[in-house]
Amino acid sequence: MLFTGYGDHALFDAYTGVIVDAEEGRRIAAALGPYKAVILRNHGLLTVGDSVDAAAWWFLSMERCAEVQLAARAAGKPVPIERRDAVATRDQLGSDLVAWINYQPLWHQISGSEPELLS
């Protein structure tokens, strides 16, 4: 699983605790801007998409990328891919339609094994 959002995520570096007011939501939305994901310092990830399925796929793939990044750093010095290759991958696979398509097998698995989920 690859988060195909090279250059398509932001960092919200102001951690103020649990988000309970609209103003904090506006600050996070401003940090998110045109991107599909924002990393909330000391809090986690937030992703958006044209559909719930796309947003869920971006979240799952970004979380997996974070795991891979940590494993790569633990194993030694990671070797970054070339910028042009990262941009080409994002351009080919970074649309919400592709995210929606990739999420469908997972949705079918979940809804098939947990039919009461939508009850």
C-alpha positions in Angstrom: 0.0 0.0 0.0 1.4 3.3 -1.0 0.2 6.8 -0.1 0.2 8.3 -3.5 0.1 11.8 -2.2 3.6 12.9 -2.7 3.5 16.7 -2.0 -0.2 16.3 -1.2 -0.1 16.5 2.6 0.5 19.2 5.1 1.6 19.4 8.7 -0.4 20.9 11.5 2.3 21.7 14.0 0.3 23.4 16.7 -1.0 20.8 19.1 -3.5 22.3 21.6 -5.0 19.1 23.0 -8.3 17.5 22.1 -10.2 19.4 19.4 -13.3 20.7 21.0 -14.0 24.0 19.4 -14.8 25.3 15.9 -11.8 27.6 15.8 -9.4 24.7 16.1 -11.2 23.0 13.3 -10.8 26.1 11.2 -7.1 26.1 11.9 -6.7 22.5 10.9 -8.8 23.1 7.8 -6.6 26.0 6.8 -3.5 23.8 7.3 -5.1 21.1 5.2 -5.8 23.6 2.4 -5.9 21.9 -1.0 -4.2 18.7 0.2 -5.8 15.3 0.8 -4.1 14.7 4.2 -2.7 16.6 7.2 -0.4 15.2 9.9 -1.5 16.5 13.2 1.6 16.8 15.5 1.3 14.5 18.5 -2.2 13.5 17.5 -2.4 11.5 14.2 -3.6 11.8 10.7 -6.6 13.4 9.0 -7.5 12.7 5.4 -10.2 13.9 3.0 -11.6 12.8 -0.3 -14.4 13.1 -2.8 -16.0 10.2 -1.0 -15.8 8.5 2.4 -14.2 5.5 0.6 -11.5 7.7 -0.9 -10.8 9.4 2.5 -10.6 6.0 4.2 -8.2 4.7 1.6 -6.0 7.8 2.0 -6.0 7.3 5.7 -5.1 3.6 5.6 -2.4 4.1 3.0 -0.9 7.1 4.7 -0.8 5.2 8.0 0.9 2.3 6.3 3.4 4.6 4.8 4.2 6.0 8.2 4.8 2.4 9.4 7.1 1.7 6.5 9.0 4.9 7.1 9.6 4.0 10.7 10.7 0.5 9.7 13.0 1.8 7.0 14.7 4.2 9.5 15.1 1.4 12.1 16.8 -0.7 9.4 19.2 1.9 8.4 19.3 5.0 6.2 16.3 5.1 3.9 16.9 5.7 0.2 14.4 8.2 -1.1 13.0 7.7 -4.6 13.6 10.3 -7.2 11.2 13.3 -7.2 10.2 12.8 -10.8 9.2 9.2 -10.0 7.3 10.3 -6.9 5.4 12.9 -8.9 4.7 10.4 -11.7 3.3 7.9 -9.2 1.1 10.6 -7.7 -0.1 11.7 -11.0 -1.0 8.1 -12.1 -2.4 6.8 -8.8 -3.3 9.9 -6.6 -6.8 10.6 -7.7 -9.9 10.1 -5.5 -11.3 7.7 -8.2 -8.2 5.4 -7.8 -8.5 5.6 -4.0 -12.2 4.7 -4.2 -11.4 1.8 -6.5 -8.6 0.5 -4.2 -10.9 0.7 -1.1 -13.7 -1.4 -2.7 -12.2 -4.9 -2.0 -11.7 -3.8 1.7 -15.3 -2.5 1.9 -16.6 -5.8 0.4 -14.6 -7.8 2.9 -15.7 -5.7 5.9 -19.4 -5.5 4.9 -19.4 -9.3 4.1 -17.8 -10.3 7.4 -19.8 -7.8 9.5 -23.3 -7.6 7.9 -24.7 -6.0 11.1 -22.4 -3.0 10.6 -25.1 -1.2 8.6 -28.0 -2.3 10.7 
